[in-house]
Amino acid sequence: MTAGTAEHSRTRLPEAFEVFPPRLNPHADAAIAHLDRWTEQYGLVGTAAARERFARADFGWFAAVTYPTADEDGLCLIADWFGWLFLLDDQLDDGLLGKDPVRTGDLMTQIFDVLGGNGDAPEGAPALVTSLADLWRRSTATCVWRERFVEHVIAGGLAARWEADNRVRGTVPDVASYVENRRHTGAIYVCMDLIEVVERLDVPDPVYRSESFQRALRSACDVVCWTNDLYSLDKETALGEYHNLVTVIQHADGLTVGQAADRVGDHVAREIEAFVGYEAEALRAWPEHGRPLRTYFAGMRSWMRGNLDWSASTRRYRDAHSAPADPAGYLEAVLIAAADGGPERGR
């Protein structure tokens, strides 16, 4: 597969997203500066290669277009969460960790211990774990929200283990299994959960778990994940990664890359239409909870549109064609050193 094979599908996407106008948080610059300080404080981005790659991704701006109404403190928290989640994602997708189910499981156990305990990281924990403890302390919310959040993180850990098993066996997943797991490997449920934190919402659990709300949530998650798959296709193909809806559909149906990408683009457009219908259905089903639901759905809309705009502009995906001969060379071993038993190297 060569770079640009999905370009036709990517150029068609903005038309489908016109129903969601773009928005930008006025605290974007503050969030970008805060993320730089936070990653330095926790030693998350140390080497020159890691710093350059991290800066190219522009996660602070990503936070600003996906959470446009958060206050400054809230947006800084979101930017830090984004930095953390993408650093973890790179370890799982691009590094050796994602090809070793046992090591993946060990790291996830440490993550679950922080989220399920008192929020403290054990002494000597790797940087990904100590920085998570800080994020968790700052993400104040109800006990019900925290239980849901942990549930989604656990599902993400299980999905990461599923991906690692597939890589070990050389298994290309079927479409249905991929779609279900993709919502979790992309941590999009986790990111949607953060809407409640920064907007200070309290969506009752029966409302949250109702089928009308869940249909809208699943559609929003799928739009985000499939859009990302179209934009990250060239990067992932260059790394030999096949956990991408384009590749999965291509393999399942014997299509060309372009045909599979066009099909994914069509799926995104249809799912946007479905979301609009599901949103209206949920608002009709729960009129007494209209204010928090409208705010939550506005957050979903911003997430879908902001993800498109960031994906189209970030160099995280556009620079795939110029990746180094060792594409994992930018990864920071210190981030997971304690998880794999290796020595922690200097920053």
C-alpha positions in Angstrom: 0.0 0.0 0.0 1.4 3.4 -0.9 0.8 6.7 0.8 -2.3 8.6 -0.4 -4.4 5.5 -1.4 -7.2 6.7 1.0 -6.9 10.4 -0.1 -10.1 10.3 -2.1 -12.1 9.1 0.9 -10.5 11.7 3.2 -11.4 14.6 0.9 -15.0 13.5 0.9 -15.3 13.5 4.7 -15.8 17.2 5.5 -19.1 17.3 3.6 -20.5 14.6 5.9 -19.4 16.6 9.0 -21.1 19.9 7.9 -23.9 19.2 10.4 -21.3 19.8 13.2 -19.8 23.3 12.9 -16.2 23.6 14.1 -15.5 25.3 17.4 -12.3 26.3 19.2 -11.7 26.8 23.0 -10.4 30.2 23.8 -7.9 28.7 26.3 -6.0 26.7 23.6 -2.7 28.5 24.2 -2.8 27.9 27.9 -3.5 24.2 27.5 -0.6 23.8 25.0 1.8 25.5 27.4 0.5 23.5 30.4 0.9 20.2 28.5 4.6 21.1 27.8 5.2 21.7 31.5 3.3 18.7 32.6 5.1 16.2 30.3 8.5 17.7 31.4 7.5 17.4 35.1 6.7 13.7 34.8 9.6 12.9 32.4 7.2 11.7 29.8 8.9 13.2 26.7 12.7 13.2 27.2 14.6 12.4 24.0 14.9 14.8 21.1 13.1 12.4 18.8 10.2 12.0 21.3 9.9 15.8 21.9 9.8 16.4 18.1 7.2 13.8 17.5 5.1 14.9 20.5 5.2 18.6 19.4 4.1 17.7 15.8 1.0 15.9 17.1 -0.4 19.2 18.7 -2.4 17.5 21.4 -3.2 20.8 23.1 -4.9 22.1 20.0 -6.7 18.8 19.7 -8.1 19.2 23.2 -9.2 22.8 22.3 -11.3 21.6 19.3 -12.9 18.6 21.0 -13.8 20.4 24.3 -14.5 23.9 23.1 -16.5 25.0 26.2 -14.2 23.7 29.0 -12.8 26.3 31.3 -9.0 26.8 31.5 -8.3 24.3 34.2 -10.6 21.8 32.6 -8.9 22.2 29.2 -5.4 21.8 30.7 -6.6 18.6 32.3 -7.9 17.3 29.0 -4.7 18.2 27.2 -2.7 16.2 29.8 -5.1 13.3 29.4 -4.6 13.4 25.7 -0.8 13.4 26.0 -0.9 10.5 28.3 -3.4 8.4 26.2 -1.4 8.9 23.0 1.9 8.1 24.6 0.3 4.8 25.9 -1.2 4.2 22.5 2.2 4.6 20.8 3.7 2.1 23.2 1.0 -0.4 22.3 0.8 0.2 18.6 4.4 1.1 17.6 6.6 -0.5 20.2 7.5 -4.0 21.4 5.0 -3.8 24.2 2.0 -4.2 21.8 3.5 -7.4 20.5 3.8 -9.0 23.9 0.5 -9.8 25.6 2.2 -10.6 28.9 4.0 -7.3 29.2 0.8 -5.5 28.0 -1.1 -7.2 30.8 1.5 -6.3 33.4 1.4 -2.6 32.5 -2.4 -2.6 32.5 -2.5 -4.2 35.9 -0.4 -1.3 37.3 -2.8 1.2 35.6 -5.8 -0.6 37.1 -4.2 -0.5 40.5 -4.0 3.3 40.4 -7.5 3.7 39.2 -9.0 1.1 41.5 -7.1 2.1 44.7 -6.4 5.4 46.4 -5.0 7.0 43.3 -1.4 6.7 44.4 1.4 5.2 42.2 3.7 2.7 44.0 7.3 3.8 44.6 9.5 3.0 41.6 6.5 2.9 39.2 7.2 3.9 35.5 6.4 7.4 34.3 3.2 6.3 32.6 1.9 5.1 36.0 3.1 8.1 38.1 1.6 10.6 35.7 -1.7 8.7 35.6 -1.9 9.0 39.4 -1.7 12.8 39.0 -4.4 12.8 36.3 -6.7 10.6 38.4 -6.4 12.9 41.4 -7.3 15.9 39.3 -10.3 14.2 37.6 -12.8 14.8 40.4 -16.3 13.4 39.8 -19.0 11.2 41.4 -18.4 7.6 42.5 -20.7 6.4 39.7 -18.7 8.3 37.1 -15.5 6.9 38.4 -16.9 3.3 38.3 -17.9 3.9 34.7 -14.5 5.4 33.8 -12.6 2.4 35.4 -15.0 0.0 33.5 -14.0 1.7 30.3 -10.3 1.6 31.1 -10.5 -2.1 31.9 -12.3 -2.7 28.6 -9.5 -0.8 26.9 -6.9 -2.9 28.6 -8.6 -6.1 27.5 -8.9 -4.8 23.9 -5.2 -3.9 23.9 -4.4 -7.5 25.0 -6.7 -8.7 22.2 -4.7 -6.7 19.7 -1.4 -8.0 21.1 -2.6 -11.6 20.7 -3.7 -10.9 17.1 -0.2 -9.6 16.4 1.5 -12.6 17.9 -0.6 -14.9 15.8 -0.7 -12.8 12.7 -4.5 -12.7 12.8 -6.5 -10.1 10.9 -9.7 -9.7 12.9 -13.2 -9.9 11.4 -15.1 -6.7 10.9 -17.6 -7.1 13.8 -14.9 -8.0 16.3 -12.7 -5.1 15.1 -15.5 -2.5 15.4 -16.4 -3.6 18.9 -12.8 -3.6 20.2 -11.8 -0.4 18.3 -14.1 1.7 20.5 -12.0 0.6 23.4 -8.5 0.5 21.9 -9.1 4.1 20.8 -10.0 5.1 24.4 -12.9 7.0 23.0 -15.3 5.9 25.7 -12.8 7.3 28.2 -12.6 10.6 26.3 -16.4 10.9 26.1 -16.5 10.2 29.9 -14.3 13.3 30.4 -17.1 15.5 29.0 -18.9 15.0 32.3 -15.8 16.1 34.2 -15.1 19.4 32.4 -18.8 20.3 32.0 -19.5 19.3 35.6 -22.4 17.1 34.6 -24.1 14.3 36.5 -25.8 12.0 34.1 -27.7 9.4 36.2 -26.6 5.8 35.5 -30.1 4.6 34.3 -30.0 7.4 31.7 -26.4 6.7 30.7 -27.0 3.0 30.3 -30.3 3.3 28.5 -30.4 2.0 25.0 -31.3 5.4 23.5 -28.3 7.0 25.0 -26.0 4.1 24.3 -27.0 4.0 20.6 -26.0 7.7 20.3 -22.7 7.1 22.2 -21.8 4.1 20.1 -22.4 6.0 16.9 -20.3 9.0 18.1 -17.5 6.6 19.1 -17.6 4.8 15.7 -17.5 8.1 13.8 -14.4 9.2 15.7 -12.6 5.8 15.4 -13.3 5.3 11.7 -12.4 8.8 10.8 -9.1 8.2 12.6 -8.6 5.0 10.7 -8.8 6.8 7.4 -6.2 9.4 8.4 -3.9 7.0 10.2 -3.9 4.3 7.5 -0.7 5.3 5.8 1.2 5.6 9.1 -0.1 2.2 10.3 0.6 0.5 7.0 4.2 1.7 7.1 4.6 0.1 10.5 3.0 -3.2 9.4 -0.1 -2.6 11.5 -3.4 -4.0 10.3 -5.8 -3.0 13.1 -7.5 -0.5 11.0 -11.0 -0.7 9.6 -9.8 0.0 6.0 -7.4 -2.9 6.2 -9.9 -5.2 7.9 -12.6 -4.6 5.3 -10.1 -4.9 2.5 -9.0 -8.3 3.9 -12.6 -9.5 4.6 -14.1 -8.6 1.2 -11.1 -8.8 -1.2 -11.2 -5.1 -2.1 -8.5 -2.8 -3.2 -7.3 -0.3 -0.6 -9.1 2.6 -2.3 -12.4 0.6 -2.4 -12.1 -0.3 1.2 -11.4 3.3 2.2 -14.4 4.5 0.2 -16.6 2.1 2.0 -15.3 3.3 5.4 -16.0 6.9 4.3 -19.5 5.9 3.5 -19.9 4.2 6.9 -18.8 7.4 8.6 -21.3 9.5 6.7 -24.2 7.1 7.5 -23.2 6.9 11.2 -23.3 10.7 11.5 -26.9 10.6 10.2 -27.7 7.8 12.7 -26.2 9.8 15.6 -28.5 12.8 14.8 -31.5 10.5 15.0 -30.3 8.7 18.1 -29.7 12.0 19.9 -33.2 13.2 19.2 -34.6 9.8 20.4 -32.7 10.0 23.7 -33.9 13.6 24.3 -37.4 12.5 23.8 -37.0 9.5 26.1 -35.5 11.5 29.0 -37.1 15.0 28.9 -36.5 15.5 32.7 -32.7 15.2 32.0 -32.7 17.5 28.9 -30.1 20.0 30.1 -27.3 17.5 31.0 -28.1 15.4 27.9 -28.0 18.4 25.5 -24.6 19.4 27.0 -23.3 15.8 26.7 -24.5 15.5 23.1 -23.0 18.8 22.3 -19.7 17.4 23.6 -20.1 14.4 21.4 -20.7 16.6 18.4 -17.6 18.6 19.2 -15.6 15.4 19.6 -16.6 14.1 16.2 -15.9 17.4 14.4 -12.8 18.3 16.3 -11.3 14.9 15.7 -11.8 15.4 11.9 -10.2 18.8 12.0 -7.2 17.6 14.1 -6.7 14.4 12.1 -6.6 16.5 8.9 -4.1 18.9 10.2 -1.8 17.0 12.6 1.6 16.0 11.4 1.2 12.8 13.5 -0.3 11.2 10.4 0.9 13.4 7.5 4.5 12.6 8.2 4.0 8.9 7.8 5.9 8.8 4.5 9.0 10.2 6.1 9.1 7.8 9.0 12.6 6.7 10.1 14.0 3.3 9.3 13.4 2.4 12.9 9.9 3.8 13.4 9.9 2.8 17.1 13.1 4.7 17.8 11.3 7.7 19.3 9.6 5.6 22.0 10.7 6.2 25.5 11.7 3.0 27.3 11.5 4.8 30.6 7.7 5.2 30.3 7.2 1.5 30.9 10.6 0.4 32.4 9.1 -0.9 35.6 6.4 -2.8 33.8 8.8 -4.9 31.7 11.5 -5.2 34.3 14.1 -3.3 32.4 16.4 -0.7 33.9 15.1 2.9 34.0 17.4 5.0 31.8 18.2 8.6 32.4 16.1 11.4 30.9 
